[in-house]
Amino acid sequence: MIDMRGTTICCVRKGETTAIAGDGQVTLGDTVIKHGARKVRTMRDGAILAGFAGSTADAMNLFERFEAKLDEHGGSLTRAAVALAKDWRTDRYLRKLEAMMIVADPQRILMISGNGDVLEPDDAVTAIGSGGAYAKAAATALLKHSKLDAKGIVREAMAVAANICIYTNTEVRVESVDGKSKEGDHS
């Protein structure tokens, strides 16, 4: 796995709802350049969630390519993720990208890396980036031991990460998708 510094992304599924959160901090070396960057977004009219950790330009390229793969594969999250991972691993240009992605829908959460990995967590919790381990630990505990909904869990997990990781801030954006309504909720 690539050790990303400069962001934290956390994704949780609880019940019918999947939520993803990302902090807004962008750093260049040891300087904070921006506090409110948008590192998570919805795709396909709010049915798919995506978040990235890594270089901003690389991530924008990956978002565009993932959306194209979704279109090619009729909106299938898994097929699009596998196709992107294959391209990412084999394409000479894409191999140089330094980023990771989490993509999700109401049924599935996937982590995609440039090594060709498409990983689905066992416990409906995953996180990437510099504060990813902290956010994942907090989200796992909150999922098991709190009554918070998915959005509440990712918000609290990001707060924990921001208190520990110097590359994660408290300017958190949360996106969610509900399996019942088929529409995303943006906050």
C-alpha positions, 0 to 999 in steps of 0.5 A: 500500500502507498503511504499517502500524506495529506488526506484522510478518507473514511467510508462506513456502511450501516444498515441501508446507508453508506457514508464517505467522509474526507477532510479538506486539507491540502499540504505542500511539504510542511505547508498547508495550502488549502483547508477546504478541498473536496476529496469526496463526491457522488457519481451517477446521480448520487448512486455511487460515492468516491473519495481519494487520497493522494496527489490532487491532479492524479485524483481528478484524473482517476475520478474521470476515468472511474466515471468513464468505467462506470458508464462502460459497465452500465453502472456496475461498481465492481466491474468498473473498479476492476477495469480501473485497477487493471488500467491503472496497473498496466498503463504506463502513464497511470502507473505513475499516479500516486493515489488511492480511491474508495468507491462505494454504493449501498451494498459494497465498499471497495478500495482501489490501488495502483497496484491492481488491488480491488479490496472489499473490507470484511466489516463494512469499514475502510479508510485510506490516507495519512490518517486512515488507520486512525479513522478506521480504528475509530469507525470500527469501534463506533460501528460496533459500540454506538448508536450513531448512523453511518454519517455520524460514524464517519464524522466522528472517525474523522474528528479522531483522525484530525486530532492525531494526524497532522495531515488531516483537518476538521474541514470534513465533507460527508456524502452518503447514499441510502439503499432504500431511496436510491438517492444520495444525501450531501452534507 
